[in-house]
Amino acid sequence: MKINVLGGGPSGLYFAYLARKRLGKVEVHVHERNAPDATFGFGVVLAGAGLARLEKADAESFARLCGITKRLGNQEIILNGQAVSIGGKAYGGAVERLQLLKVLQELCAEVGVHVSHHDDIKDVEALENADLLVGADGANSTLRRTYSHSFGTHDSQLSNSFAWYGAERVHDRPTLSFRNAGGGAFCAHYYPYTNRMCTYVMECDRAAWEGCSFGEMTEDERQAFVEELYAEELQGVPLISNKSEWRNFQPVWNDHWTYGHRVLIGDAVRRAHFSIGSGTRIAMEDSIALVQALETKGNIQAALATYVATRKPAADKLIGAAQESYTWYEEMSRHMQQADTLHAFALDYLTRTSRVDTARVASEYPAFMKALEAERVRLTE
């Protein structure tokens, strides 16, 4: 069997590694447009549930990933300078994106995957000679665009704006800091991915964008603005830019995950919003499910049908949660205004998706709920 993979990010490399290792006599070729050491982000989250699935899928690669993963402590939520810790269940971990790619590249080399870098495929016809063509080339997928009608592609655009930055500071937990400015709301999503580095995703709603005149600023001026607004959270260090452009998130989804011998995985098939911290996890779990389907079925079409049937329901739940999450963020200014107390705001945030209700919060974070009840009693006295 010959497999061509378009895209050498986490999903494409992990699929290629698992396929070459577990499918026997199979030729796997990954085509990646960028250099092997190119990356346009900082750190990515691998939540606890996702780590467990990676361990079950392949113990060897999981051990390598654990060696570069920064374990994260309890979540913290800050509202206009006041902080509450959501203590209880461990959050999982985060890893430097470039180190993740390096480990996956090494694993692919060890099992005999052919990876071509600086290989910018503009016409997918060049890859059609394979038994299976996997589109793992992200939110701007060339394979998906080429056959958008057959995949049934849809997209939209959110009103909030955001930019990814890094910062050199010591921190130990995923943190969300909400602040009012310009008649609207900002949120800094940040977490450590090494002992000395953090990812900072800065986000603002449309009212803040207009009220702070962000549309009239340069990228450097926007960076300076959020550095000043979040000077306390940054502890005086500057943000680090790596092609850090402010933009609007664009959800992408497809009615069909397959077309003939072609299949989409990861962000190519649907784009998970960064607020649920699961984009890389979902993409790598797609890779696991696709390889498992290829293992159990005797031909490509049967395998692809099995992949969709077994993977799509679980992925749809996560994407549904992502939609509920970004809808909450689109209205975060209203949620901030309506909260009676800091703990009430934190509970509203924790239950922003249908996957988490008050009972689950009480079960997983009993100390937080106890503090919330005490806060409510004080308000009624």
NULO-996521 format. One record per residue (C-alpha): y, z, x. Coordinates in Angstrom, 2 decimals. Each point is the difference from the previous one (the first is absolute). Example, Ala and Ser with C-alpha at 12.3 -4.5 7.8 and 13.67 -1.06 7.14 Angstrom:
% residues 2
+---------+---------+---------+
:      c2 :      c3 :      c1 :
+---------+---------+---------+
:   -4.50 :    7.80 :   12.30 :
:    3.44 :   -0.66 :    1.37 :
+---------+---------+---------+
END
This chain:
% residues 381
+---------+---------+---------+
:      c2 :      c3 :      c1 :
+---------+---------+---------+
:    0.00 :    0.00 :    0.00 :
:    3.50 :   -0.82 :    1.21 :
:    2.94 :    2.12 :   -1.14 :
:    3.67 :   -0.74 :    0.65 :
:    2.43 :    2.88 :   -0.46 :
:    3.69 :   -0.76 :   -0.40 :
:    1.97 :    3.02 :    1.24 :
:   -0.68 :    2.50 :    2.78 :
:    1.42 :    3.15 :   -1.55 :
:   -2.08 :    3.09 :   -0.90 :
:   -1.84 :   -1.59 :   -2.93 :
:   -0.84 :   -3.25 :    1.80 :
:   -1.15 :    1.64 :    3.22 :
:   -1.99 :    2.73 :   -1.74 :
:   -1.74 :   -2.54 :   -2.23 :
:   -0.80 :   -2.21 :    2.99 :
:   -1.43 :    2.95 :    1.95 :
:   -2.19 :    1.20 :   -2.87 :
:   -1.16 :   -3.51 :   -0.87 :
:   -1.00 :   -0.86 :    3.57 :
:   -1.73 :    3.35 :    0.43 :
:   -1.90 :    0.13 :   -3.30 :
:   -0.66 :   -3.55 :   -1.14 :
:   -2.23 :   -1.15 :    2.84 :
:    0.43 :   -3.55 :    1.23 :
:    3.52 :   -0.66 :   -1.14 :
:    2.90 :   -1.66 :    1.80 :
:    3.35 :    1.66 :   -0.72 :
:    3.34 :   -1.40 :    1.13 :
:    3.29 :    1.84 :   -0.65 :
:    3.22 :   -2.05 :    0.09 :
:    3.15 :    2.09 :    0.60 :
:    3.49 :   -1.47 :    0.31 :
:    1.45 :    2.84 :    2.10 :
:   -0.69 :    1.33 :    3.49 :
:   -2.69 :    2.71 :    0.35 :
:    2.66 :    2.64 :    0.74 :
:    2.41 :   -1.03 :   -2.77 :
:    0.62 :    2.39 :   -2.84 :
:    2.89 :    0.39 :   -2.38 :
:   -0.54 :    3.55 :   -1.17 :
:   -0.44 :    3.45 :    1.47 :
:   -2.70 :    2.27 :   -1.41 :
:   -2.26 :   -0.49 :   -3.02 :
:   -1.64 :    2.67 :   -2.15 :
:   -3.77 :    0.32 :   -0.36 :
:   -0.44 :    2.55 :   -2.78 :
:   -2.96 :    2.38 :   -0.08 :
:   -2.04 :   -1.93 :   -2.58 :
:    0.49 :   -3.20 :    1.93 :
:   -1.15 :    1.58 :    3.26 :
:   -3.20 :    1.19 :   -1.67 :
:   -0.77 :   -3.54 :   -1.17 :
:    0.60 :   -1.42 :    3.46 :
:   -2.41 :    2.55 :    1.45 :
:   -2.68 :   -0.90 :   -2.53 :
:    0.44 :   -3.73 :    0.64 :
:   -0.30 :    0.14 :    3.80 :
:   -0.23 :    3.16 :    2.07 :
:    0.74 :   -1.73 :    3.32 :
:    3.34 :   -1.47 :   -0.98 :
:    0.89 :    3.18 :   -1.90 :
:   -0.45 :    2.06 :    3.17 :
:    2.33 :   -2.36 :    1.88 :
:    2.61 :    0.24 :   -2.74 :
:   -0.19 :    3.78 :   -0.04 :
:    0.93 :   -0.04 :    3.67 :
:    3.39 :   -1.54 :   -0.80 :
:    0.67 :    1.68 :   -3.35 :
:    2.64 :    2.69 :   -0.39 :
:   -1.16 :    2.51 :   -2.62 :
:    2.67 :    0.90 :   -2.53 :
:    0.80 :    3.39 :   -1.45 :
:    1.11 :    0.96 :   -3.49 :
:    2.53 :   -2.15 :   -1.81 :
:    3.64 :    1.04 :   -0.21 :
:    2.59 :   -1.03 :   -2.59 :
:    3.74 :    0.43 :    0.55 :
:    2.66 :   -0.35 :   -2.69 :
:    3.57 :   -0.12 :    1.29 :
:   -0.84 :    2.27 :    2.93 :
:   -2.31 :    2.47 :   -1.80 :
:   -3.66 :   -0.22 :    1.03 :
:   -3.31 :    0.97 :   -1.57 :
:   -3.40 :   -0.20 :    1.70 :
:   -2.94 :   -1.35 :   -2.00 :
:   -2.67 :    2.06 :    1.74 :
:   -3.69 :   -0.44 :   -0.63 :
:   -2.12 :   -3.10 :    0.43 :
:    0.32 :   -1.77 :    3.38 :
:    1.86 :   -3.30 :   -0.23 :
:   -2.03 :   -2.06 :    2.45 :
:    1.43 :   -1.73 :    3.04 :
:    2.24 :   -2.71 :    1.40 :
:   -0.44 :   -2.42 :    2.85 :
:    2.32 :   -2.15 :    2.09 :
:   -0.37 :   -3.52 :   -1.37 :
:   -0.12 :   -1.61 :    3.44 :
:   -2.74 :    2.40 :    1.16 :
:   -1.96 :   -0.72 :   -3.19 :
:    0.16 :   -3.72 :    0.74 :
:   -1.06 :    0.55 :    3.62 :
:   -3.06 :    2.02 :   -1.00 :
:   -1.03 :   -2.59 :   -2.59 :
:    0.53 :   -2.82 :    2.51 :
:   -2.23 :    1.82 :    2.51 :
:   -2.71 :    0.54 :   -2.60 :
:    0.09 :   -3.69 :   -0.96 :
:   -0.33 :   -1.04 :    3.64 :
:   -2.99 :    2.30 :    0.49 :
:   -2.00 :   -1.53 :   -2.86 :
:    0.92 :   -3.61 :    0.78 :
:    2.75 :   -0.84 :   -2.47 :
:    2.22 :   -2.82 :    1.23 :
:    3.68 :    0.97 :   -0.50 :
:    2.71 :   -2.62 :    0.61 :
:    3.56 :    1.26 :    0.40 :
:    3.14 :   -2.16 :   -0.09 :
:   -2.06 :   -2.01 :   -2.51 :
:    2.44 :   -0.81 :   -2.79 :
:   -1.98 :   -1.84 :   -2.65 :
:    2.44 :   -1.91 :   -2.18 :
:   -2.62 :   -2.24 :   -1.63 :
:   -3.12 :    1.87 :   -1.14 :
:   -1.87 :   -3.29 :   -0.16 :
:   -0.75 :    0.61 :    3.69 :
:   -2.07 :    3.07 :   -0.96 :
:   -1.85 :   -1.45 :   -2.98 :
:   -3.07 :   -0.95 :    2.05 :
:   -1.33 :    3.57 :   -0.24 :
:   -2.54 :    1.35 :   -2.50 :
:    2.52 :    2.72 :   -0.88 :
:    3.77 :    0.04 :    0.39 :
:    1.57 :    3.46 :   -0.17 :
:    3.74 :    0.36 :   -0.64 :
:    1.02 :    3.23 :    1.72 :
:    3.46 :   -1.24 :    0.90 :
:    2.11 :    2.51 :   -1.90 :
:    2.64 :   -0.07 :   -2.69 :
:    1.24 :   -3.44 :    1.08 :
:   -3.52 :   -1.45 :    0.16 :
:   -0.22 :   -3.67 :    0.91 :
:   -3.40 :   -0.31 :   -1.67 :
:    1.31 :    1.51 :   -3.24 :
:    3.11 :   -2.20 :   -0.01 :
:   -2.08 :   -3.11 :    0.63 :
:   -2.17 :    0.64 :   -3.06 :
:    2.41 :    2.15 :   -2.04 :
:   -0.80 :   -1.81 :   -3.24 :
:   -3.76 :    0.51 :    0.43 :
:    0.40 :    3.66 :    0.98 :
:    2.42 :    0.57 :   -2.88 :
:    2.70 :    1.57 :    2.16 :
:    2.82 :    2.09 :   -1.47 :
:    2.87 :    1.83 :    1.67 :
:    3.11 :    1.95 :   -0.88 :
:    2.76 :    1.96 :    1.71 :
:    1.02 :    3.66 :   -0.30 :
:    3.61 :    1.15 :   -0.18 :
:   -0.26 :    2.71 :    2.68 :
:    0.65 :   -0.98 :    3.61 :
:   -1.81 :    1.36 :    3.06 :
:   -0.42 :   -0.36 :    3.77 :
:   -2.64 :    1.22 :    2.48 :
:    1.14 :    1.91 :    3.08 :
:   -1.49 :    2.29 :    2.61 :
:    1.37 :    3.11 :    1.69 :
:   -0.99 :    1.98 :    3.06 :
:   -0.32 :    3.54 :   -1.34 :
:   -2.71 :    2.62 :   -0.35 :
:   -1.23 :    0.55 :   -3.55 :
:   -3.28 :    1.03 :   -1.60 :
:   -0.06 :   -1.06 :   -3.65 :
:    0.81 :   -2.79 :   -2.46 :
:    3.44 :    0.69 :   -1.43 :
:    2.14 :   -1.45 :   -2.77 :
:    3.71 :    0.79 :    0.06 :
:    2.08 :   -1.01 :   -3.01 :
:    3.79 :   -0.01 :    0.28 :
:    2.82 :   -1.12 :   -2.28 :
:    2.67 :   -2.28 :    1.44 :
:    2.33 :   -2.67 :   -1.32 :
:   -0.76 :    0.81 :   -3.61 :
:   -3.69 :   -0.70 :    0.50 :
:   -3.03 :    1.26 :    1.90 :
:   -1.60 :   -0.39 :    3.41 :
:   -3.47 :    1.01 :    1.10 :
:   -1.32 :    0.35 :    3.54 :
:   -3.80 :   -0.28 :    0.19 :
:   -1.05 :    1.23 :    3.43 :
:   -3.10 :    1.19 :    1.82 :
:   -1.25 :    0.34 :    3.60 :
:   -2.47 :   -2.49 :    1.43 :
:   -0.12 :    1.38 :    3.55 :
:    0.99 :    3.35 :    1.49 :
:    3.51 :   -1.31 :    0.64 :
:    0.60 :   -2.90 :   -2.40 :
:    0.67 :   -0.26 :   -3.73 :
:    0.24 :   -2.83 :   -2.49 :
:    3.13 :    0.12 :   -2.18 :
:    0.14 :   -2.17 :   -3.11 :
:    3.52 :    0.15 :   -1.42 :
:    0.47 :   -0.98 :   -3.64 :
:    2.91 :   -0.08 :   -2.43 :
:    0.44 :   -0.94 :   -3.63 :
:    2.31 :   -2.74 :   -1.27 :
:    2.79 :    2.47 :   -0.89 :
:    0.02 :    1.40 :    3.53 :
:   -0.13 :   -3.49 :    1.53 :
:    3.08 :   -1.02 :   -1.94 :
:    1.79 :    3.35 :    0.17 :
:   -0.37 :    0.22 :    3.78 :
:    0.95 :   -3.69 :    0.44 :
:   -3.29 :   -0.72 :    1.77 :
:    0.25 :   -3.65 :   -0.95 :
:    3.14 :   -0.32 :    2.13 :
:   -1.50 :    1.73 :    3.06 :
:   -1.86 :   -1.41 :    2.98 :
:   -3.53 :    1.26 :    0.75 :
:    1.45 :    2.18 :    2.79 :
:    2.53 :    1.53 :   -2.39 :
:   -2.71 :    0.77 :   -2.57 :
:   -2.08 :    1.66 :    2.69 :
:    2.99 :    2.09 :    1.11 :
:    0.65 :    1.02 :   -3.61 :
:   -3.52 :    1.34 :   -0.62 :
:   -0.04 :    1.64 :    3.44 :
:    3.06 :    2.00 :   -1.05 :
:   -1.32 :    0.70 :   -3.51 :
:   -3.32 :    1.24 :    1.42 :
:    1.31 :    1.61 :    3.20 :
:   -1.70 :    3.29 :   -0.94 :
:   -3.38 :   -1.63 :   -0.57 :
:    0.35 :   -2.05 :    3.19 :
:    1.00 :    3.09 :    2.00 :
:    2.72 :   -1.98 :    1.71 :
:   -2.16 :   -2.84 :    1.35 :
:    0.80 :   -3.63 :   -0.81 :
:   -2.17 :   -2.29 :   -2.04 :
:   -1.90 :   -2.70 :    1.87 :
:    0.13 :   -3.51 :   -1.42 :
:   -2.80 :   -2.56 :    0.30 :
:    1.14 :   -2.94 :   -2.12 :
:    1.07 :    2.71 :   -2.46 :
:    1.72 :   -2.00 :   -2.71 :
:    0.99 :    1.41 :   -3.38 :
:   -1.71 :   -1.93 :   -2.77 :
:   -1.48 :    0.32 :   -3.48 :
:   -3.72 :    0.59 :   -0.40 :
:   -1.81 :   -2.95 :   -1.57 :
:   -3.26 :    0.84 :   -1.80 :
:   -2.58 :   -2.79 :    0.19 :
:   -3.18 :   -0.32 :   -2.05 :
:   -2.54 :   -2.68 :   -0.87 :
:   -2.02 :   -0.68 :   -3.12 :
:   -2.88 :   -1.21 :    2.19 :
:   -1.09 :    1.39 :    3.37 :
:   -2.19 :   -2.98 :    0.87 :
:    0.18 :   -3.78 :   -0.20 :
:   -3.08 :   -1.92 :    1.06 :
:   -1.08 :    1.32 :    3.41 :
:    3.40 :    1.66 :    0.51 :
:    0.78 :    3.68 :   -0.53 :
:    3.10 :    2.17 :    0.34 :
:   -0.01 :    3.58 :    1.31 :
:    2.65 :    2.63 :    0.75 :
:    3.65 :   -0.78 :   -0.64 :
:   -0.89 :   -3.65 :   -0.47 :
:   -1.68 :    0.80 :   -3.33 :
:    2.40 :    2.75 :   -1.16 :
:    2.71 :    1.96 :    1.72 :
:   -0.15 :    3.80 :   -0.23 :
:    3.37 :    1.78 :   -0.08 :
:    0.68 :    2.18 :    3.04 :
:    0.67 :    3.06 :   -2.18 :
:   -3.73 :    0.62 :   -0.50 :
:   -0.74 :   -0.31 :    3.73 :
:   -3.19 :   -1.97 :   -0.56 :
:    0.69 :   -3.62 :    0.94 :
:   -2.05 :    0.00 :    3.20 :
:   -2.70 :    2.11 :   -1.60 :
:   -0.35 :   -2.37 :   -2.98 :
:   -0.10 :   -3.02 :    2.30 :
:   -2.74 :    1.45 :    2.23 :
:   -2.02 :    1.07 :   -3.04 :
:    0.21 :   -3.61 :   -1.22 :
:   -1.59 :   -0.98 :    3.32 :
:   -2.82 :    2.49 :   -0.48 :
:   -0.73 :   -1.20 :   -3.54 :
:   -0.01 :   -3.67 :    0.99 :
:   -2.45 :    0.55 :    2.87 :
:   -2.26 :    2.10 :   -2.23 :
:   -0.07 :   -2.81 :   -2.59 :
:   -0.85 :   -2.56 :    2.68 :
:   -2.82 :    2.26 :    1.21 :
:   -1.62 :    0.34 :   -3.40 :
:    0.32 :   -3.54 :   -1.39 :
:   -1.69 :   -3.15 :    1.20 :
:    2.86 :   -2.45 :   -0.42 :
:    3.78 :   -0.04 :    0.27 :
:    0.80 :   -0.48 :   -3.68 :
:   -2.24 :    2.87 :   -1.10 :
:    1.46 :    2.21 :    2.74 :
:    3.58 :   -0.76 :   -1.02 :
:   -0.77 :    0.71 :   -3.65 :
:   -1.58 :    3.31 :    0.99 :
:    2.97 :    0.87 :    2.21 :
:    2.45 :   -0.50 :   -2.84 :
:   -2.17 :    1.83 :   -2.55 :
:   -0.53 :    3.04 :    2.22 :
:    3.36 :    0.22 :    1.72 :
:    2.60 :   -1.08 :   -2.54 :
:   -0.29 :    2.94 :   -2.45 :
:    0.60 :    2.62 :    2.72 :
:    2.77 :   -2.03 :    1.63 :
:    1.67 :   -0.58 :   -3.36 :
:    0.18 :    3.77 :   -0.56 :
:    1.81 :    0.46 :    3.30 :
:    2.34 :   -2.88 :   -0.69 :
:    0.66 :    1.41 :   -3.46 :
:    0.93 :    3.30 :    1.65 :
:    2.28 :   -1.89 :    2.38 :
:    1.77 :   -1.64 :   -2.94 :
:    0.53 :    3.37 :   -1.68 :
:    1.23 :    1.39 :    3.32 :
:    2.57 :   -2.69 :    0.71 :
:    1.20 :    0.17 :   -3.61 :
:    0.70 :    3.70 :    0.59 :
:    1.94 :   -0.80 :    3.16 :
:    2.02 :   -2.67 :   -1.79 :
:    1.20 :    2.86 :   -2.24 :
:    0.10 :    2.76 :    2.62 :
:    3.68 :    0.78 :   -0.60 :
:   -0.76 :    0.89 :   -3.62 :
:   -2.97 :    2.15 :    1.03 :
:    2.20 :    1.85 :    2.49 :
:    2.67 :    0.67 :   -2.62 :
:   -2.42 :    1.17 :   -2.68 :
:   -1.92 :    2.48 :    2.15 :
:    0.89 :    3.62 :   -0.82 :
:   -1.33 :    1.32 :    3.31 :
:   -1.30 :   -1.21 :    3.33 :
:   -3.61 :    0.79 :   -0.94 :
:    0.39 :   -1.78 :   -3.35 :
:    1.23 :   -3.10 :    1.84 :
:   -2.92 :    0.22 :    2.42 :
:   -2.47 :    0.24 :   -2.89 :
:    1.61 :   -3.01 :   -1.66 :
:   -0.48 :   -1.89 :    3.25 :
:   -3.62 :    1.11 :    0.50 :
:   -0.94 :   -1.09 :   -3.54 :
:    1.86 :   -3.34 :    0.13 :
:   -3.28 :   -1.93 :   -0.38 :
:   -2.75 :    0.42 :   -2.58 :
:   -2.46 :    0.82 :    2.81 :
:    1.50 :    3.50 :    0.36 :
:    0.77 :    2.38 :   -2.85 :
:    1.21 :    3.61 :   -0.09 :
:   -3.55 :    1.35 :   -0.11 :
:   -0.90 :   -1.86 :    3.20 :
:    3.16 :    1.26 :    1.71 :
:   -0.91 :    3.55 :   -1.03 :
:   -3.51 :   -0.45 :    1.39 :
:    1.03 :   -1.52 :    3.32 :
:    3.27 :    1.88 :    0.59 :
:   -0.32 :    3.45 :   -1.64 :
:    2.70 :    1.63 :    2.15 :
:    2.48 :   -2.71 :   -1.00 :
:   -0.76 :    0.46 :   -3.71 :
:    0.33 :    3.76 :    0.32 :
:    3.45 :   -0.45 :    1.53 :
:    0.91 :   -2.45 :   -2.77 :
:   -0.96 :    2.49 :   -2.72 :
:    1.98 :    2.76 :    1.72 :
:    2.99 :   -2.34 :    0.16 :
:   -0.28 :   -0.69 :   -3.72 :
:   -0.18 :    3.72 :   -0.81 :
:    3.18 :    0.64 :    1.99 :
:    1.82 :   -2.68 :   -1.97 :
:   -0.88 :    1.63 :   -3.33 :
:    1.00 :    3.50 :    1.02 :
+---------+---------+---------+
END
